[in-house]
Amino acid sequence: MNLNRSKRLSALIALYLSVFIIGTAELLPMGLLLPLAQDLHIGLSLTGMLVTGYALGVAIGGPPIFVLTGRLPRKTLLCLFLLVFTIGGAICTFATTFWMLLLGRIISSFAHGIFFGMAVLTAKDLATAEKGGTYISIVMMGITLSVIFGAPAGAFIGIQLGWRAAFLVITLLSVLTLILLFVGLPDLSRLEKVSLKDQLMKLGNGQFIAAFLATTFCIGGFFAGFTYISPLLEKITGFSAHSISIILFIFGIGAIVGNLIGGKQADKNLRRAIFTGTSLLILSLIMLFVVNHMKLASVIAIFILGVASYGIMTPFQLLMLQKSAGAEELAATINISAFNLGNAIGPLIGSLTLICGWGLKIIPLTGAITVFVGLLLSVWCQAKEGSKQKNV
């Protein structure tokens, strides 16, 4: 793409801020479950549907909606769905019932899937030669920082000023970012036009399906361990509740490091980046299982978990785009579905571990086993590519 450095930077900043705001909104209810339950006069289990429903909306809603809107120009598509996300946020801000709030969340979640997919693909297209992974990691840094800073800041605003104030801030920032995106993003030429029917047929190949499953299992295994990290550290390792926030900040620092390293390593050698990052993720989860009674070792394991979990995100995104066989735009949306499906499956794996009576300390191990399945799928996926190249 023939753009000067300042235009590339402006576009990247607009995409990064958009991803940061959407990522913050996705996580916002997690820190406000009690205020939401009290104000709306509902139970915590129902309040949790604001998180689960959103994740499922992203996973299920993105691909079908792309089928309906995929012919729009890329810039129009990004601006349109950031506008839809903003409308969903506004509904949440003025919601007077749980069901109205859930409606706003679901509307925003449908926009989330397509926007993130197109943001990843746009970052790759904005990149200079062999810098696609680095550019994607810069945009995806918005997710990392939304976990570390965005969601906690939103929770603080919600606790101090009421949960509607937190959603209002997100909505206002979405409007400002929409303006920045409209001004800063260039008119992007579409990929070679491929009919939606042909794209669906292209994505039916075994390598793409394996890449999708590998992504889902690896992210699912990570979330299986991470979802229950706080009770594990308190009840098994013996940390105080106050210490947990500090340890999670250490995890966040690891996530930033992993995000940056993962993008650069993917540009150098995608296969090695996936294998190394996934192996490190398995190692960190096993380490957390083995040393969960040792405080310092557990903190080190959690830092490594942050590096590994966010270090594999860009490589797996590139893998799915690489295996899309020319259907990159639909693949980018399905890619986000894979991540959110893993996000939804992970806590379920942890819950089943507890239901089986194996206890909190076993959850990191079940997470490691799940990631290992993803590693095997990714190795098979890339080995198939190597065998094809030899046969050519």
Secondary structure, 3 states (H helix, E strand, C coil): CCCCHHHHHHHHHHHHHHHHHHHHHHHHHHHHHHHHHHHHCCCHHHHCHHHHHHHHHHHHHHHHHHHHHCCCCHHHHHHHHHHHHHHHHHHHHCCCCHHHHHHHHHHHHHHHHHHHHHHHHHHHHHCCCCCHHHHHHHHHHHHHHHHHHHHHHHHHHHHHHCHHHHHHHHHHHHHHHHHHHHHHCCCCCCCCCCCHHHHHHHCCCHHHHHHHHHHHHHHHHHHHHHHCHHHHHHHHHCCCHHHHHHHHHHHHHHHHHHHHHHHHHHHHCHHHHHHHHHHHHHHHHHHHHHCCCCHHHHHHHHHHHHHHHHHCHHHHHHHHHHCCCCCHHHHHHHHHHHHHHHHHHHHHHHHHHHHCCCCHHHHHHHHHHHHHHHHHHHHHHHHHHHHHHHHC
